[in-house]
Amino acid sequence: MKKCIIAISSVNHAIRAEKLLLSSSVRCKIVKLQPNATKKGCAYGLEISCKDVPSALSFLNNAGISYSEILR
């Protein structure tokens, strides 16, 4: 199963996003990112299965939780 990372700027948003996704049955975990891993220098991300990315982004958008990019 291929893993993708949804890059998120702050640890608080990452924690909110993790709780939301887990309660929506989307398996994920918070990971620390290297500052140069993303265009905006995001420090945290949510590691999830790439097949779950579309539904995860939909949940995040509906909850108003921002993210910067998807790392594949």
N, C-alpha and C positions, 0 to 999 in steps of 0.2 A: 504494500500500500504506500503510495507516494505521499509525502508530507509537504504542505505548503505553510507559509507563515504570513499572517495578517499583521503588518507593522502598525503599531500604535504608539503615540507620542509619550504618554505618561503612564506610570504604574497604576494610578487610580483608575484611568479609563480601561487599562488592561484587566484589572480585577473586576470591574463592573461587567466588561465584555465576557470574561470567563464565566462569571456567575450566570449571566443571561444565557450563554450558549449551553452550559451544562444543564440548566433547568429546561432547555429546549431540546435535550437529548443529542446535542452536538458535542462529541468528545473533543476536548482541547486542553492545552496546558500553556501557561505563561512561560516564555523564554526570554532571556536577556540577549539583546542584539549588540553587535559591535557598532560603534557610531558611524562607520563608513559603509555599513551594510545597506543603508537606504539613502535615497536622495535627500530626504529631510533630516537625516540623523536620528531617526526614531530609536529609542533605547529599549523598547519592549515589543514583544509580538506574541501572537497566539498561534501555536503550532496545531494544525488540524489536518485531517485527510483532505487531499486536493478535491476529492469528489464532493466534499461538504462545503466548499468555498461559496458557491452560489447561495445556498440556504443561510449560511452564517452571515454573509454580507447583507442579506435581506433582514435578518433579525437585528443586526447592528444598526442598519439604516432606520428601521422602524423605531428603535429605542433612542435614536439620536446620538449614538456613540460613533465618534469619528475615527477613521483610520487613514493611513497615508498610501499604502501600496500593498500588493501581494507579492511575496517572494516565492518563486517556484523552484 
